[in-house]
Amino acid sequence: MTNDLDALEQQIRSNGSLPQHIAIIMDGNGRWAKERSLPRLAGHNEGINSVREVVRACGELNIEVLTLYTFSKENWNRPPKEVSALMKLLLRTIRKEVDELDENNVKVHVIGDLDDLPTEPRNGMLEAIERTAHNTGLQLNLALSYGGRGEILEAVEGLYRDIQKGVHSIEDLTEELFSSYMHTGNCPDPDLLIRTSGEARISNFLLWQLAYTELYITSKYWPDFRREELYKAILDFQSRERRFGKVSEQIKNQPLLAEQS
């Protein structure tokens, strides 16, 4: 297996066109556990191992940004017992992992409404953010109490307030300016979105940022998504032609057929 992984990594590096920003919808923890007659929390626990391995792999590949859909606004509607267990798991995990994250030059950032979290998990996240603020490697965005529509509304509100203050005028409005008011304002938009468990939807995740993102959907549940699966997703990304509304000939700097005739 190690030789296979080394070969995949070598192929990725030789291709050269690495995504700057990878976003992942980590889906299927509960179903993974159910298929094994285990409690749902067992799936979330195993999913932490996938997070650890994917973060390490992205750091080693010099990916700039990794954004993980960790807990959505809608997840607060789950049974209170499960929500409480997830918050405890979040706190335990960040305290356990922060040393390695710091040693590996990973910068922790949160997108979403951190104030929604209970006191201890919120403080644990704030401590990790402060501890790793000086790091210059992989930026790890954890989407916590996050919703894409809410983020857009917050950006509109923030921009409107600044227009009222005279910081900007309505004539200043561009996509770039609006993007700066999003929670990911300091990041490039995702090049690659990975969703596990086979579901084919984006679930209110990074709605503004995903305009030209390549989508990769795998039937693997998140607890089974490890380094090899990440490498396969990146290789698939590298095989695609990203045109951004142009035609292939423009991307390849070839004359159009109409111009040749």
C-alpha positions as CSV (number, residue, x, y, z in Angstrom):
1,M,0.0,0.0,0.0
2,T,2.8,2.4,0.8
3,N,4.4,1.9,-2.6
4,D,1.0,2.5,-4.2
5,L,0.6,5.8,-2.2
6,D,4.1,6.9,-3.1
7,A,3.3,6.3,-6.8
8,L,0.1,8.3,-6.6
9,E,1.9,11.1,-4.8
10,Q,4.7,11.2,-7.4
11,Q,2.1,11.3,-10.2
12,I,0.3,14.2,-8.5
13,R,3.5,16.2,-8.1
14,S,4.6,15.5,-11.7
15,N,1.3,16.7,-13.0
16,G,2.0,20.1,-11.4
17,S,-1.5,21.6,-11.4
18,L,-2.3,21.3,-7.8
19,P,-5.5,22.8,-6.4
20,Q,-4.8,25.8,-4.2
21,H,-8.0,25.3,-2.1
22,I,-9.8,22.0,-1.4
23,A,-13.2,22.0,0.3
24,I,-14.7,18.8,1.7
25,I,-18.3,17.9,2.7
26,M,-17.5,15.1,5.2
27,D,-20.6,13.0,4.9
28,G,-21.5,9.5,5.9
29,N,-20.3,9.1,9.5
30,G,-23.7,7.9,10.7
31,R,-24.3,5.5,7.9
32,W,-20.8,4.1,8.3
33,A,-21.6,3.3,11.9
34,K,-25.1,2.0,11.2
35,E,-23.7,-0.6,8.7
36,R,-21.4,-1.8,11.5
37,S,-24.2,-1.9,14.1
38,L,-22.3,0.8,16.0
39,P,-23.6,4.0,17.6
40,R,-23.5,7.1,15.4
41,L,-20.8,8.7,17.6
42,A,-18.5,5.8,16.6
43,G,-18.7,7.0,13.0
44,H,-17.8,10.6,14.1
45,N,-14.9,9.3,16.1
46,E,-13.5,7.3,13.2
47,G,-14.1,10.3,10.9
48,I,-11.5,12.2,13.1
49,N,-8.8,9.8,11.8
50,S,-9.8,10.7,8.2
51,V,-9.5,14.4,9.1
52,R,-6.1,13.9,10.6
53,E,-4.8,12.0,7.6
54,V,-6.2,14.4,5.0
55,V,-4.8,17.5,6.8
56,R,-1.4,15.8,6.9
57,A,-1.5,15.0,3.2
58,C,-2.6,18.4,2.2
59,G,0.2,20.0,4.2
60,E,2.7,17.7,2.6
61,L,1.5,18.6,-0.9
62,N,1.7,22.3,0.0
63,I,-2.0,22.9,-0.6
64,E,-2.7,26.4,0.5
65,V,-6.2,26.0,2.0
66,L,-8.4,23.1,3.2
67,T,-12.0,23.9,4.2
68,L,-13.9,21.2,6.1
69,Y,-17.7,21.3,6.5
70,T,-17.6,20.4,10.2
71,F,-20.9,21.4,11.6
72,S,-23.7,23.2,9.7
73,K,-26.3,25.6,11.0
74,E,-28.9,22.8,10.2
75,N,-27.0,20.3,12.4
76,W,-28.3,22.1,15.5
77,N,-31.6,20.5,14.7
78,R,-30.2,17.0,15.4
79,P,-31.2,15.2,18.6
80,P,-29.8,17.2,21.6
81,K,-27.9,14.2,22.9
82,E,-26.0,13.8,19.6
83,V,-25.3,17.6,19.3
84,S,-23.9,17.5,22.9
85,A,-21.7,14.5,22.1
86,L,-20.4,16.2,18.9
87,M,-19.5,19.4,20.8
88,K,-17.6,17.3,23.4
89,L,-15.8,15.4,20.5
90,L,-14.9,18.8,18.9
91,L,-13.4,20.0,22.1
92,R,-11.5,16.8,22.8
93,T,-10.2,16.6,19.2
94,I,-8.9,20.2,18.9
95,R,-7.1,19.9,22.3
96,K,-5.6,16.7,21.2
97,E,-4.5,17.8,17.7
98,V,-3.4,21.4,18.2
99,D,0.2,20.4,19.1
100,E,0.6,18.5,15.8
101,L,-1.1,21.2,13.8
102,D,1.2,23.8,15.3
103,E,4.3,21.7,14.7
104,N,3.2,21.2,11.1
105,N,2.8,24.9,10.5
106,V,-1.0,24.6,10.0
107,K,-3.0,27.7,10.7
108,V,-6.5,27.1,12.1
109,H,-9.3,29.3,11.1
110,V,-13.1,29.1,11.7
111,I,-15.8,30.1,9.3
112,G,-19.3,30.3,10.6
113,D,-20.8,31.6,13.8
114,L,-18.4,30.5,16.5
115,D,-20.4,32.3,19.1
116,D,-23.2,29.7,18.6
117,L,-21.0,27.0,20.2
118,P,-21.1,26.2,23.9
119,T,-18.5,27.9,26.0
120,E,-15.9,25.2,26.3
121,P,-15.8,24.2,22.6
122,R,-15.8,27.8,21.6
123,N,-12.9,28.6,24.0
124,G,-11.0,25.5,22.7
125,M,-11.3,26.7,19.2
126,L,-10.3,30.2,20.1
127,E,-7.2,28.9,21.8
128,A,-6.3,26.8,18.7
129,I,-6.7,29.8,16.5
130,E,-4.5,31.9,18.7
131,R,-1.9,29.2,19.1
132,T,-1.5,28.7,15.3
133,A,-2.0,32.3,14.2
134,H,1.6,32.7,13.4
135,N,1.8,29.7,11.1
136,T,2.4,30.1,7.4
137,G,1.6,26.7,5.9
138,L,-1.8,25.1,5.2
139,Q,-4.7,27.2,6.3
140,L,-7.3,24.8,7.8
141,N,-10.8,26.3,7.7
142,L,-13.3,24.6,10.0
143,A,-16.8,25.4,9.0
144,L,-18.7,25.5,12.4
145,S,-22.3,26.5,12.8
146,Y,-22.0,27.5,9.1
147,G,-24.5,28.1,6.4
148,G,-23.8,29.5,3.0
149,R,-27.0,31.6,2.7
150,G,-26.4,33.1,6.1
151,E,-22.8,34.0,5.1
152,I,-24.0,35.8,2.0
153,L,-26.5,37.8,4.1
154,E,-23.8,38.7,6.6
155,A,-21.6,39.9,3.7
156,V,-24.4,42.1,2.3
157,E,-25.0,43.5,5.8
158,G,-21.3,44.2,6.3
159,L,-20.9,45.9,2.9
160,Y,-24.0,47.9,3.4
161,R,-22.7,49.2,6.8
162,D,-19.4,50.2,5.2
163,I,-21.2,52.0,2.4
164,Q,-23.2,53.9,5.0
165,K,-20.0,54.9,6.8
166,G,-18.5,56.1,3.5
167,V,-15.8,53.3,3.4
168,H,-17.1,52.3,0.0
169,S,-19.7,53.7,-2.5
170,I,-22.1,51.5,-4.4
171,E,-20.0,52.3,-7.5
172,D,-17.1,50.4,-5.9
173,L,-19.1,47.1,-5.9
174,T,-17.3,44.3,-7.7
175,E,-17.2,40.6,-7.2
176,E,-13.8,40.9,-5.7
177,L,-15.0,43.5,-3.2
178,F,-18.0,41.4,-2.2
179,S,-15.8,38.3,-1.8
180,S,-13.7,40.2,0.7
181,Y,-16.7,40.4,3.0
182,M,-17.2,36.6,3.0
183,H,-15.8,34.4,5.8
184,T,-13.2,33.1,3.3
185,G,-12.3,36.6,2.2
186,N,-8.6,35.9,2.8
187,C,-8.6,32.7,0.6
188,P,-8.8,31.9,-3.1
189,D,-12.1,30.2,-4.0
190,P,-12.1,26.4,-3.8
191,D,-10.7,24.7,-6.9
192,L,-12.0,21.3,-5.8
193,L,-15.0,20.3,-3.8
194,I,-15.1,16.7,-2.5
195,R,-18.2,15.2,-1.2
196,T,-18.2,11.7,0.4
197,S,-21.0,9.2,0.8
198,G,-22.4,9.5,-2.8
199,E,-24.8,12.4,-2.1
200,A,-24.9,14.8,-5.0
201,R,-25.7,18.2,-3.5
202,I,-23.8,21.0,-1.9
203,S,-25.9,21.4,1.3
204,N,-25.7,25.2,1.8
205,F,-21.9,25.1,1.7
206,L,-19.8,27.9,0.2
207,L,-22.6,28.9,-2.2
208,W,-20.8,32.1,-3.4
209,Q,-17.3,30.5,-3.5
210,L,-18.2,27.4,-5.5
211,A,-19.1,29.2,-8.7
212,Y,-16.3,27.6,-10.8
213,T,-15.3,24.8,-8.5
214,E,-14.7,21.3,-9.8
215,L,-16.9,18.7,-8.0
216,Y,-15.8,15.3,-7.0
217,I,-18.3,12.9,-5.5
218,T,-17.3,9.6,-4.1
219,S,-19.4,6.8,-2.6
220,K,-16.9,6.3,0.2
221,Y,-18.2,7.3,3.6
222,W,-16.1,9.9,5.3
223,P,-14.5,7.4,7.9
224,D,-13.2,5.4,4.9
225,F,-11.8,8.5,3.1
226,R,-8.1,8.5,3.7
227,R,-4.9,9.6,1.9
228,E,-5.4,7.3,-1.1
229,E,-8.9,8.6,-1.7
230,L,-7.7,12.2,-1.5
231,Y,-4.9,11.5,-4.0
232,K,-7.5,10.0,-6.4
233,A,-9.7,13.1,-6.1
234,I,-6.7,15.4,-6.8
235,L,-5.7,13.2,-9.8
236,D,-9.2,13.5,-11.2
237,F,-9.0,17.3,-10.7
238,Q,-5.7,17.4,-12.6
239,S,-7.3,15.5,-15.5
240,R,-9.9,18.2,-16.1
241,E,-9.8,21.2,-18.3
242,R,-10.8,24.3,-16.4
243,R,-12.2,26.7,-19.0
244,F,-14.0,29.4,-16.8
245,G,-16.5,30.1,-19.6
246,K,-13.9,30.0,-22.4
247,V,-13.5,27.3,-25.1
248,S,-10.8,24.7,-25.2
249,E,-8.8,26.4,-27.9
250,Q,-8.5,29.6,-25.9
251,I,-7.2,27.6,-22.9
252,K,-4.7,25.8,-25.1
253,N,-3.8,29.0,-26.9
254,Q,-4.9,27.5,-30.2
255,P,-6.7,29.3,-33.0
256,L,-10.5,28.8,-33.2
257,L,-11.8,26.7,-36.1
258,A,-13.8,29.7,-37.3
259,E,-10.6,31.7,-37.6
260,Q,-8.8,28.9,-39.4
261,S,-11.4,28.7,-42.2
